């Protein structure tokens, strides 16, 4: 006899668990509308270490690894999305990074590779004396040791979460953690040391085994003289999260709200930095007393040259992403400042080598192996599936937008009224009839192309010549579903619509933010994005507000379908509209 139902609700005629042959009403899983969510943003940087001032590594959230070569910070591919909390090494070709869920990575000078840590506990810090004598510490009293072959668990003697580790030698190692926990390793076993505090201790460093500093909550600074730990006067109630020094009389502590304190061998004093960052600083390290790096939340990197602290540019955190385009939801490109190009494969965003430091503003292509990116100084790059190559644009004007109908019919626009055309062989200049700053371009065909500029000009190309009209509004983006259904967006919530004969203003419902780009899947599914994380959606009748999940300015928008839309902007922000 056929089984007709395995489980029923008391009300008759309703079948909940559903097998073949159930003739009663089936309860279908609920469907959820798409939502915007932050897919990528500026990372928190948790640790910093290097071999010199021109070979520095910092690690952070979502597998972030960024390297400084003395000229600029560049993201590295870590191979993980786990949060990374600690980094240390013996040389530029032997670096260890640790993080959540027992993550341990090793860098051999070429690539980062995962190591088997033997634990799933979160790891917070790593330190050692050599590549075959490395310690990692973490949650629930976890202490691991690496002997050059394997990671093995050590009995730490505590179950408190441990935050940092440092030693004067392999037989004199300190680890610190919650409620004032300090453990010391003598080469044989770990034992508890009286700290004199119950505050959480977050970082430890010393110039020798008899000159060790530990910092933590509520302005806690402890000092170990080789025999006992004693409290020092920090002069603040803010919490410290990182400590490092170049000597016993040159020690730096960083922490809450961008605070930096310095010890000169006699007393601690507060340091000021002109940029006055309020971002939390999580770690500090230097190659010398006049070459010190501090890192923290929102990708913050500060540098001290012995006289003054200044903010360093971090390409991973301080990117302004300006353009986005793709062939599908698993083949998306976004471009931005300092030559940034990221590619999304449906799982993660990965950095591509653009070969330039010019800021890139626009991206478009015919396929995943025929992509164009444009930017400052007349930069035009072409991707043919393996590498990005520079093209000769014939101009030094900044280019802001690119669009075409095929690989041999591509237009690029930019400052001083620049319009370029690519015929598949060379780029040539077109007479636009204007000197305005052209911001964006879109067309329904090669003989029906629209360009907008920040002075309010709207240009149209009919296949023979460009002609213009003054809209009276500063415009930044243009897109349409056809030549008679075109949208242009701009300053103070401006949205204009073209019906094939005239442009008219639409009611966006916003006047306090500027729209910077527009895209749609159809004439009744259009997205306008802009400053303050603004997103407005048009359903064919009215514009309505959407919650983007960010307050950062969004500069570019593109989607593969009505429920797969990407918007990019300041602070490396990428938000994604999709079904949860």
Secondary structure, 3 states (H helix, E strand, C coil): CCCCCCCECCCCCEECCCCCCCCCEECCCCCCCEEEEEEECCCCEEEEEEEECCEEEEEEHHHCEEEECCCCEEEECCCCCCCEEEEEEEECCEEEEEEHHHCEEEECCCCEEEECCCCCCCEEEEEEEECCEEEEEEHHHCEEEECCCCEEEECCCCCCCEEEEEEEECCEEEEEEHHHCEEEECCCCEEECCCCCCCCEEEEEEEECCEEEEEECCCCEEEECCCCEEECCCCCCCCEEEEEEEECCEEEEEEHHHCEEEECCCCEEEECCCCCCCCCEEEEEEEECCEEEEEEHHHCEEEECCCCEEECCECCCCCCEEEEEEEECCEEEEEEHHHCEEEECCCCEEEECCCCCCCEEEEEEEECCEEEEEEHHHCEEEECCCCEEEECCCCCCCEEEEEEEECCEEEEEEHHHCEEEECCCCEEEECCCCCCCEEEEEEEECCEEEEEECCCEEEEECCCCEEEEECCCCEEEEEEEECCEEEEEEHHHCEEEECCCCEEEECCCCCCCCEEEEEEEECCEEEEEEHHHCEEEECCCCEEEECCCCCCCEEEEEEEECCEEEEEECCCCEEEEEEC
